[in-house]
């Protein structure tokens, strides 16, 4: 059977345009549809090889504005397509700013069985489509190469010829084309002239049980906030948050190996007694908290950075 690769558009700089082709920063994201983007890519059909393709615009946003409504529909559409026997894989075009959050979210909510067989590849661009030298077309071609590779499965991210897992990918640079990194884990693969050179096998799905996708229909999603510990941090921010009964969880971007300013920590203990779930993550760019023999008052995020720890806690509260 001829299998399809499905392209789902969500907006981002890859779909952005500027008034001047020489302007790589003063653009508006999410202006072109995914169909238009694909049409402008030379040799796409060649890269697709035996696969037909289908393009669908799921949402159209600057990814800084990504929210529950967009995530819900994206997860539903991906799950729908992955479940079709004639769909080989799914490529999602996305803004770079919250790509790591969407990738992690998808890796936690999509069917583990489907992700064990098929790949969902997120890709993006640091320059708008109108740029003199846009990076989006090459990133899409690289994503197609990854999606078409026999080794690919699960949720992956592809940018600047580098393949990252949903768990480890993080944006580390606001401007460079090679804006993503996988921290200590390192990348999964490189894409070189359309060939994928795998360094590691794609990781298995994180959690044992399938997330009940229907739970995403609930409105609103649990409110989990992120606060940071820093020199001079005070407990007032925690008390202000807890004054809002909707706040169910707080992730602390803690210093170093999970330490928290004493004033903040005292306020967090009070919040915990009031029923707010507290998780500590490290604000360090690389590595996660290395737990000692005693766990301490607040559980740590098992290596997840604050933004992903927040998603994990939110999903736990939802499921
Ligand atoms: C966005 O994240 O949608 C805008 C920035 C980008 O894609 O690089």
Boltz pocket constraint, residues with backbone or C-beta under 6 A from the ligand:
constraints:
  - pocket:
      binder: B
      contacts: [[A, 11], [A, 12], [A, 13], [A, 14], [A, 29], [A, 61], [A, 62], [A, 63], [A, 64], [A, 94], [A, 95], [A, 96], [A, 97], [A, 98], [A, 124], [A, 125], [A, 126]]
      max_distance: 6.0
